[in-house]
Amino acid sequence: MELRHLKYFVAVAEELNFRRAAERLFMEQPPLSRQIRQLEDELGVELFYRNRQGVSLTAAGRAFLDEARLALAQAERAAQAARQAGEAQQTKLVIGFSICVFNRLLSNVIQTFREIAPAVSISLTEASTAAQVQAIATKDIDVGFVHLPLDHPDLCFETVLTEQLVAVLPQGHSLAALPAIPLHLLANEPFVLCPEQVKPDFYYQIMRLCEQAGFQPKVAQEATPPEVVVSFVEAGAGVSLVASGAQTRHSAGVVYRAIAESTPPIEVAVAWHKQNQSPTLSQFLRVVRDARSKQISLPGHDVFAQMLL
């Protein structure tokens, strides 16, 4: 007995008509009838009553139908498990990130995933949040690390890291003596900011905070990514407001200070397509969630906290 015999039997049992069952199976009726007769001969029982009105299941046929369905379902589960295992062994995972979120957490996640899934080929793609969202939506990348807030009907988002906005000043700046800087004290300072079109949400957040402090920042220089922004600050082009993680990547020649006012947190999220059921992606997301649950934080956050003490 083979699986195809079970498929043939179930089709006839559900249709109770050999012609319709044959059409459903994309085969001719005579070969189907022969296969069912061979199955009955092998089992030693009749599975169907046959008469001019059609066919109906015998008691043996009804009992066999339940078990045949279970066997086919189990066979499909076994095949799916094998395909998933093979996919997990051979697949490639494309991870999107922007330079401003490539921090200790993401580095640890990738390192851990390489250790537990050495057969998976990892490809890292640097892109802005907007570009990552588009690439995930078109399934050009599997997973990305993006800045919130975001909303896309086809994507899932989970916050993995929260940073704070901090002021960055040239070393030796008069305000560097303060442990926390009220924003209004920056009203007359030239600003170095990331361009509006590159990170609009972040740009507008800074503009709103400055307006609440009673001034509109004087943008003397635009730059991206954050490391270049900080380099311009180091060179004396102005001051800036950046995510606290920047201090882990560039600390020479500048100082970072807390902002005295309460500011909204800057959230980094992992994003993926809702329809992506890849076991490799699921495995990667488990590593991300485990890292988050262990509260792996940026070293810069610890330094920042020490500055406030």
PyMOL commands that set and color helices and strands:
alter all, ss='L'
color gray80, all
select helices_A, chain A and resi 3-15+18-24+29-43+59-90+99-101+104-116+129-137+174-177+183-186+200-212+226-234+244-248+279-293+299-308
alter helices_A, ss='H'
color red, helices_A
select strands_A, chain A and resi 48-51+54-57+92-97+121-126+143-147+155-163+165-170+180-181+190-193+218-222+240-243+254-259+266-273
alter strands_A, ss='S'
color yellow, strands_A
deselect
rebuild
show_as cartoon
